[in-house]
Amino acid sequence: MAQTSLDDAGPGGGPGGSQAPVALSVAAEDAAGADTLVAGLAECDPALVLLFGSPRAALGPIAQRLGDRLAGVRIAGCSSAGEIGAAGYQRDTVVAVGFPRSSFRVGAVALRNQRLIPVSAWLSQLRQLRDEFPPRAGWSQFGILLADGSASQEDVLVTALDAALPDVPVVGGSAGEGVDFGQSCQILDGAVIPGAAIFVLVETSLAVSEVSFAHFTPTEKRAVVTSADPGGRVIHELNAEPAAQEYARLAGLDPARLDRADFARHPLLLKTGRRHHVRAISGVGQGGALQLMSAVETGSGLALGQAGDVTAGFADTLDALPRLPLMVLGFDCILRRLAVEQAGMTGAMAELFDRYRIFGFNTFGEQLGAMHVNQTFVGLALMEPDPAA
């Protein structure tokens, strides 16, 4: 059975009538799921439908069905480590978000062969998209990046995007499937494109505000990266010691028994400007190296992170928005979700998702502007235009 996205749905599926995005979710195994999504999305006449779900095999047929039944719609999506829908955190579902043609226009490209890093080709595609998509007076532009998380090239992708579209805020997530770092699935216009990153350029008459929240603050325990392989996302040495050994010493852990829960509780933080960004650890490699989920350069200074309240701080961030959003398109790290589940706080998080109308998926890394980050919620709040503007 489908779950609708927004309370008090108007003619367009939510507060604000036809301007508001519409979001629904269905069980991935539901044979009638695609037809349910078509029926729920058709009234808003979407210019764009975003699809997030698992298992990845469910997405292609649903995308094809939506493309056949919804005229002139762009369809983009990816597999997920979990979904964010009307029930909060979900699994084995497909979430569909429709953006009405009345208040959105859309362009999209598939940046193929992510593992091979064809940066020149990507820049050419992005510049062509930019040139074909001139800004409309009074409207706001933003970008959505859905990357192949298993390719581990998001740092290069966001740099290319920042070079081609420096004035466009970009958010997004790295696709996976389930909680394993397995093969992901990217979709554009009904076609499954393995190994690609999908970039969607969106323009809207609504007000747009970026949202980001990581529940970690830096401690006084610091380290310098003295040997690293940024391309491989590996730190070999911290403070001129084997990386895993020195990390364990800083965190007060047994270096012989480090596990995923330790890494989730005690991430490394990299300071960029005035902000600290999480550089999550995914495991211990050969020779006591630390395998990361983002690139770190030799010479970088890192701080050990300390966890704060994952729900209270998140609520404060959302309360700071200028108005209650029509919807927040959200990309939430799977490690944050695991922390919430382990703490028994899924109900409290579901209430926040419902209150602020958050829909999206769980990621293996998040894109925020020109940064690839980890263990962070990033999103875009879509709101009614400022009445005073």
N, C-alpha and C positions, 0 to 999 in steps of 0.2 A: 504494500500500500504506500502511495506517495505521501511525503510529509511536506506541507507547504512552508514557505520561508518566512512570511511576514504576518504579524498580527493585524487585524482590522484591514484586511486587503480591500483596496478600492478597485476600480475598473481595470487598472494596470497591474494589479497584483500586490499592491502595498501602499503604505502611506505616501501621499503625493500623487496618487492616481497613476496615469500612464507614464509619468517620468521615472517612476521607481523601478529598479531592477526586480526581477522575479527569481526566486530560488526554490528548487524542489529536490527531493532525493527519493530514490527507489532502491530496493534490494537488487544487488547485481545479478542474482539468480532469477529474478522475476521475468518470466517470458514476455509479459505484457508491459515491462518497464518502459521501453522506448515509446510506446503509444501513450502511456500515462504522462510522460514528460512532454510529448508533443501537445497533448490536450492542455496541459498546464501552462505551457509557454506561448501557445498560439495567440492568445488574446493580447499579449503585449507587443506583438509584431517585432520580434527581436532583430536587431542588426548583428548581434553577437550572442553566441551561446558558449559558455565555458563549461567543460566537463572534467570532473575529477573523480577517480574511483579506483577500486580494486575488487577482484583481480583484473589485470590489464586486458585479458582476453575479452572482457565484457564491453570495453569502451568502443572498439572499432565498429561492431554491429549497431550499437546505439547511435554513434555519430553518423553512420551512413543513413540510418532511418530518419534521424532528425533532418539531415540535409535533403532527403527526398521529400519530406513533408512540409518543411518550413521554407518558403520561397525567399531567395536572396540573402540567407543568413550565413555569416561566417561562423564556423565551428572550430574551436581550438580546445585542447585539453591534454591531460597526461594522467598516467597512473600515479598512485599515491601510497604513502605509508599509513594512511588512515584518512578519514574524511571529517569535515566539520559541517554539520547540517542542522536541521531543526531540533534534533535530539542531542545536540552537543557533539562530542567525539563519537564517531561512527566507524564501523569496519564492514567490508564487503558490501558497500553501497556505491551508487553513482550519484553524485551531486551535480545538478545542472543549474547554471545561473544565466538568465536571459537579460540582455540590456536593450531596452526599447529603442526602436529607430527614432522615435520622437525626440529623444534626448541624448542619443549617442550616435557617433559614426566611427567606423572601424577600418583599419588596414592591418594586414598580417603577413609575415614571412616565415619560412622555415629555414633556419640556419643549420645546414646539413653538415654531416661528418664531424661532429663535435670533437671526437677524439683526435682527429687529424689537424685541428686548429687552423683552418683556412681563413685567416683573419682578413686578408685582402678581399676575398669573395664576400665575407660577412659585411665588411664596411661598404662595399659596392651595393649590396642589397639594401642595407639600412639607409644609405644616402638616397637611393632611388625611392624607397618608401617615404622618406622625409620630403623629398621634392614633389611627390605625388599627393601629399597630404598637408597642404598649407594650412596654418592655423586659421580658425574662424574667429572673427572678432567677438569677444565676450564669452567665448568657450574656453575650457581648460583641457590640456592634453596630459596624458600619462601613458606609461608603458607597462606591459605585463610580460615577464620572462618565465617560461616553463622549460627548464633545462633538464638534460639527461644527467641524473645524479651519479650514475656509474662511470661517466666519462671523465669526471674530475677536472673540468676545464672552465668552471664558472668564473674564476678570477679573470681569465682572458676575455670571456664573453662580456662581463660587465665593463671592462676597460674599453672594449670595442664599442659598446653601446654609448658609453659616456663620450667617446670621441665623435661618434656620428650624430648623436642627439643630446648635446650637452645641457640643453635647457628643459629636457623632459624628465620628470621624476619617474623612476622605474622601480617596481617591486616585483617579487616573484619567488618561486621556490624550485628546488631541485627534486625531480621526480624519482621515486623508487617504487617498490611494491612490497607491502607488508613491512615488517621490521628488519628485513634482511637487505643487504646492499646488492640486490640482484638486478636483473635486466628491467629496464623501465620502458615505458611506451609514451610516445608523443603523437598527437593527432592534429592535423590541420585540414579543415574542409572535408572530413570524412576519410581522409587517407592516413594510415598509420605510417609514421616516418621514423624508423628506428635510428637511434644515435643522434637525433637532431635536437636543437633548441628552438622552441616556438616563441616568436616575439610578436606581440599584439600591440599596436598603437591605437589608442582610444582617445576620442575627443567627446566632451560632454558639456551640456548646459548646466549641470549640477555643480555645486561646490565640492572641492576635493581636498582632503587633508591626509597626509601620511601619518601612519601609526607605527610605532616600534616600541618593543618592551623586552628587555632581558632581565631576569630576576637575579642578577649577579652584580656584586660590587667588588672592586679590587682590594686585596689585602696588602699588607706590608711585605709579604713574601714575594720576592722578585727574582727573575733570572734573565740572563742574556743568552740568546741563541748563538752558540759558538760554532755549530756545524749543522747545515740543513740542506735539503734538496727541495726547493720550493715547487718545482714541477711535479715531483712525486708526492708532495705534501708530507714530507718526513722531516722530523728533527732528530739528528743523530746525537748532538751534544747540547746540554744546557750547563752554563757555568763551567765549561770545559770538562764536564763529567758525562758519562752515558746518560742519555736523556731520561729514560724511564727511572733509573736509579735516583737522579737528582729531583725529578718530579715527585717521586714517592717520599723523598726526604722532606721536601717543602710541604707536602700535604699531610705528613705524619702517617704514611701508609706503608704496608709491607710490599717492597718491590717485587717479591715473588708471587704476590697474590692480587695484583691489580686486575680489576674487572670493569665492565661497562658501567656499573652503578657508581664506582669510584670516580670514573671519568665524568659522569653526568653531574656528580655533586661538587667536583673540584676542577672546573675547566680552567684553561689558560686564557688570559685576556690580553689583547693587543690594543694599545692606545693609539688612536688616530685623531689628530686634532684635540678636541676636549672630551672625546668620548672613548670609552673602552668597548671593544667588540670581542665577542667570544670566538676563540679558536678551539673548537671541540676536538677531543682526542677520540679516535675510533678504536685504537688497539696498540699493542706493543709489537714491534717488528723485530727483524733480525738484529742481533747485537745490542739489544736493549734500546732500539730507536723507538720514538713515538710516532705513530701514524695519525695524521690529522685529517679533518674534514675541510680544511682551507689551507691555502699556501701561507708559509711564513719564511721570511728571508733571514739569512745569516746576519747577525748584528742586531736583530730586533730585540727590544726589551719586552718582557712578558711579566704579568702579575698573576698570581694564583687567585682565582675567583672564590667568592663567598656567597652562598645562596641566601636570598631574601624570601619574602612571602610571595609565592607565585600567583596568588589570586588577588590579594589586597593591592599590591603594586600595579597589577594589570588593570584593576578597576579604577585606580587613580589616574592612570594614563588615559583610559577611555572617558572618564569624567571630565578630563581637560579639553575634550573636543568642544568646539563652539556651539554645536547643536546636536541633538540626538540624531544619529545617522539613519538614513533610509536603509542603508546596508553597509557593512564593512566586508570587503573582499580580503580574506585573511590567509596567511601562509605561516603555519606554526610548526616549529621543529619537532620531530618525533621524540627527541630526548626530553623536551619540555612535557610532552604528553605522557611519556613514561614516568616522569617525576610526579606529575599530577595523579596518575593512577596509583603509583606506589604510596602516595600520601593519603589516598582515599578521598581525594578532593574533586572527583569527576562531576559530582552533582553541583558543587559550587561553581565550577568552570562552565557547566552547561547553562546555569542561570545567567552568567555574564554573556555567553554567546547569544542567548535568547534576548536579553535586555538590549544588547547593542546590535542585534541582527547580523551576526558574523557567520560567514559561509566561506568555505575554502577547503584546504587539505593540509595534511601533515607531511613535512618535507624532510629531505636529507641535507638541508642547507637553504639559506634564505638570501634573496637579492634585495638590497636596499641602496638605491642610487648607484654609485660606482663601487660599492662594497659587496663582497660575498661574506656573509656572517653565518654563525651557528647558534643553536640554543636560544633563538630569538623569535618572537612573534613580530612579523611585519605585515602591514596591510594598508589599504586605502579606504578611508571613510568617505562615502558619497552622501551628501547632504543637500537639503533644499538650499537654493541660493540665499545669500545673506540679504534679508529684507532692507537693510540699511545701505546696501551698496548701490 
